Amino acid sequence: MEFPGVPIEEFTPVIAGVGTGAALFVGPTEKGPLPGRSNYLLPVTSLAAFHARYGASPELFGGAATVPNDVALAAQLFFANGGERLFVARVRARGIAPGVRAYRTALKATIEVDETLVIAAPGSSRGPHATAIQALLASHVAASPTPHMALLDPPPSLDVAAVRAWRSHFAERRAALYYPWLVVQHPVSGADVVVPPSGAVAGVIAATDRTQGPEKAPTGSVSGVLRAERDVTNAEQQLLNPEGINALRTLPGRGVSVWGARTTSNDPEWRYVSIVRYLGWLQQSIAVWLRQLVFEANTPATWARVVSSCGAFLQGEWTRGALMGTTPRDAWFVRCDQSTMSQDDIDNGRLICLVGVAPLRPAEFIIFRIGVSLAATA
């Protein structure tokens, strides 16, 4: 059955969009709970709350050496640029540069978060494990049942040729790479400090989601920074953008701005951050709603309920301008019937629906399958 654009007149449960715009930073902090604690992954909603829970020191100490507390500085930029909800997965750091194993342990907790997070590891690309930890982020979001997106930080002080070479390690549609690093003022000494871009970008994404929606490209001016570590010229931008390297540029009248919104995928279908994040948000919103049907029988009545509710949700997205098409039929469809499920699926309570949407770009429908296990039909 397929009912694009049919008005929903009978009562059906409303699908509410899941939370979006929240960020998760993984890395060492001055203090805070470590993996395995019951209160390990709780959101903070202000920089003051972050400082109370994870510490306010701008440095981390290891023996006689100190390094910038990149997670704390990233949190400062996140909230300065419009972020409102931040999760922190603290990494156990017995030295200055925790390795891949410590980051992998910290990341496991993120699978339980239903929100569509952007995930970054601020500061991890300073050390010897830069490529491996960023690759871990990319593989983690690729395997996650929740459609998170990784914000990848290259190592600092790379020129254009070096960052292009470094980008070749990644080809994940749920990951986006931003370059170059940013310069901020040390909150105590007032000296210039170079920090990774992911904290500021996560804040820009959160602000874009809140004011325009996850279907919009997250670009715009960056607050709380002095300048970019290096200026990206127009000629360099023309090299970086097609390769999925999103530049932070200093532009007249704009200051430092996020000036790119591409993923690291080599597949043109998944080239844009906004497409990947919006479709992930749609899919997660429907998946969370489907859970309430887990004890329903896998019958035509349940299928019609799914089509009706999903249709109402997508109709609303089209009405607010988040989908292309001059009519609903051009913008979306939902199918849930014997064409999407085998008899074995039906007998064993596997409900599967097919959803197609036309996102805001010249393209055909992008289709995804989504399902839930129900009570088996007698």
N, C-alpha and C positions, 0 to 999 in steps of 0.2 A: 504494500500500500504506500502511496506517495501523495502528500497533500500540501505542496508548496502554496502559500498564500491563502489557504482556507481559513476564514475567521474562526477563532476558538470560542465557542459559545457555552459548552458545558464546563463545569468546574473541573480543573485538573491542578495538581500541585505545581507551584511556580518554581522554575529553575532560577536560582539566584547565582550570579557570577561569583566565583571564588575570589578571595583576596588576591590582589596583585600589587606590585610596586614595592613589596618588602624585599629586603636584602639579607644575605647571610655572609658574614666575613669569617673566614677560618684562618687561624694563626695564633701565635703566642701573644699573651697579654700580661700586664703586670700582676693581676690576680684574677680570681673568678673560679667557678666550678670546672672541673676536668671531666672528660668522658667517663660515663658510668654513674655519675651522680643523678639523682632524680630531678634536680633543678637545672640540669646542664644546658638545655636549649629553651630559654625563655626570651621573648622579645623585649627590647628596651625602646622607649619612644621619645627619648631626648638625649642630647649629649650629656646632660647632668646625670641622667639615669645610667648611661654607659660608664661614666667616670666612677659613680658609686659602686657599680657592680664589678667593673673590670680594671679600674685604676685610671688615673689622670696623667701619670708620668709620660712625658714625650719621648723617653728613652727606655730601652730594656738593657739590663746589665748582665754581663757574662764574664766573670773574672775581672780582669783589669780593663776590659773593652766595653764599649757601649755601642748600640745601634739604635736608629730611630724606632720608636714604637709605632710601626706602620699601621697596625690595626686601629690604634687610638687616633692617629692622624686621619686615617680613612673614614672613621666614624665622624670626626669633626667635619670633613668635607661632605659626607653623606647628608648629615642634618642641615648643613649650610646650603645645600642645593635642593632642598625640598623633601628629603627622606623623612619618613615618620615611623617606620617599624624596622628594627634591626635585630636580627638574630646573630649571636656570636658563638662559633664553635671553637672553643679555646683548645689550642694545641699544647700538649705537654712539651716544654722546651728545657732540656737538660743542658743545652748549649745555645750558642747564638743562632745557629741555622738548623732547625728541626728538619728531619728527612721525610721522605715519601711515606714511610710507615706511620709516622705520627700524624700526618695530614689525613691519611686514609682512615685511621681510627676515628679522628674527629668528624670526618664527613659522613660516617655511617648514620649518625643521628638525623641527618637532613631528610632521609627517606620518609620519615614519619610526618613531615610537614605538608599539609594539603595545599598551602598557598603556593602560587607560582613564583618562586624566588629567583632573584639574580644572585649568583654565588661568586665570590671572589676570594683570593688568598693574598691580601695586600702584604707586600714585603717579601713574599716567598721567592720572587724572581731576583732579589738582590744576591742570593747566595749560590752555592755550587749546584743546588738541586733545581734550578730555575725551570729548565725545560721539562724535567720529570714531574714536578708538582703541577705545572700548568697542564701537562698532558693528563695527569690524574683528574684534575677538575673537568676537563673535556670528556674523559671517559666516564666519569661519575654522572654527569648530567645526561649523557647518552643512555646510560643504563637505568636511570631513575624512572620509576613508574609515574612520578609527578614531573611535569614538563618544566623543570628549572632551566635557567640559562647561565652559562659561565661567562664571566668577564675576565679575559686573559690579559695579564700584564707582561709585556716583554721585559727583559733586563734593562736597567737604566743605561743612558749614554750611548745608545746605538744610533748610528747614522742610518740613512734610508736604505742603503744597500744591505746593511746588517739586519735590519728589522725585516726586510723582505725575505732574506734567507731564513731567519728564525721563524717567520710565519709559515714556512713550507712544512713544518712539523705537524700542522693541524689541518683537519678537514671535517670538522664537526658542525652540523647545522645549529646545534644548541650552544654554540660558543661564539663570542665576538671579541676581537682583539683591538685594543686602543693604544695609541701612540701619539706623542712621546710622553715621558713623565712630566710632572708639574712641579713648580717651585712654590713653596708656601713659607710663611714666616714662622720660625720656631716660637712656640707659645710662651717660652720662658726667656730665652736669650735674645730673641728678635733676629737671629741669624737666618739666612736662607737655608731651607731644607728641601731636598728633592724627594718627592713622594710618588708612588705609582698612581696611575690615573683612575683605577677601578672604583675608588671610594667616591670621587666626584661624579663619575659616570653613573654609578648606582643611584645617586641622589637625583640626577637629571632624569633618569628613567622613572623613578618614583613620582617626580613632579609631573612628567608627561602623562603617566598613567592616570593620575588623579585629575588633571585638568582637561585632558583630551581623550584618554582611553588607550589601552594597550595596542590598538591597531595603528596608532600614530608612530612615526619614526622618532625615536628619542634623541633629539638634537637641541642645541641651544647654548646660551652663555653659561659659563662656569663661575660660581661665586667662591670667594675665600682663597683665591690663588693669586700670586704675584704675576706669574707668567708661565709659559710652557718652557720645558728644559731647553728646547731648541725650536726655532721657527720652521714651519713646513711651508714651502713655497707652492705657488700654483702648479709649477711643473712637477714637483714632487707629489703633490696631491693627485695628479693625473696618473702617476705610477702606483700610488698606494691604494686608491679607492677600488680599482678593478680587481685588485688582489685581496680584497677583504681586510684591509688594514685601515681602521677608522682613525682619522687624524684629529687631533685637538689643535686648532689653529688660532693664532692671534689675528683678529680681523678688525679693521677700522670701525670704531663706534660700537663694537661688540665685546671687546676684550677676548679672553680665551673662550673658544666655543667648541662644542662637540660637532664635528663637521664630517660625519660619516655614520652609516647605520647598516653595515653589512655583516653577515656572519662569516665564519671561516669555511663554510661549505663550498665545495667545488661544483655542486649541483645548482644550476640556475634556478630551479624550482624553489630552493631554500636559501636564496641569496640574501634576503633582507631580514634584519632583526625584527622589524614590526610584524612581518608575516609569520615568522616562527613563533614569536611570543603570543600573538593574538590567537593563532590556531591552537597553541598549547593551552591558552586560557579557556577557549571554547570547549576543548576536549575535556579538560579537568573539571570545568563547571558541570558538564553533562554527566561525567563519571561520578562525581560526588552525589548528584541528584539521584542517579540510578541505584545507589546503595539502599535507598529506602524501599526499593521494590524487592529486596532480597528474599522475602518470604511469600511473594506472589507466585501464582502458578504461571507457567510459560504458555499462555494461551492467547488467541487473537484479541481478547479484551485487554490484556496487559500490553500487547503490541500497539494497539490503538492508543492507549494511554501514553505510551512512550512517544509515538509520532505526534500526538496532540501537544504534549508539553514541550518537546524539543522544537516543534514548529512555532509555538508561541514565543519561545526564547529567541529563536533565529529571526522571527518576524520583527521582534523588538530591536535586534541588532541592525537589521536592514533599515528600519524606520529611523533610527538615530544616525544613519549614514555610515555605519561601520562595514557594510558590505556593498559590493558593486551591483549593478543591475537596475534597469528602469522599472522592473516588476519583481515581485517576490520570486517568481519562477526562474528569473535570471540570476537570482542571488543565492538561493539555497534549496536544498531538498533533504528529506528524511525518509528512510525506508526501514521498516522493521516488520518482516513477514517471512514466508517460506522461501523467498528469494535471497534472504540474507542469512538464513539458518538451515542447516540440514535437519533431517528427522532425528538424527543422533543428538544434535544440539538441543532440539526441542525436548526429546525424551529425558535428557540429562540436565535440564534446567539451565542451559547456556543461552541467555538472551543476547542477541547480537543485532545492533542497528548500524546502518550505513548513513553517514552524514556528509553532505557535500556543500561547500560554501565557495563563493567567489570573493576573495579578499580584495582590498583596495589596490589593485594594480591590473594591468592588462594580462589576463590569464583565464584559462578554463577553470572549471570547478576543481578545487583541491578536496579530495575525499579521504575520510578516515573512518575506520571501523572501531566500534566501541561496544563493550559488553559487560555483563554481570551474570553471576551464577544465581539462579532462582530455584525455588522449589520445583522438583521434577514433576512433570505432568503424569497423573496416574494413568 
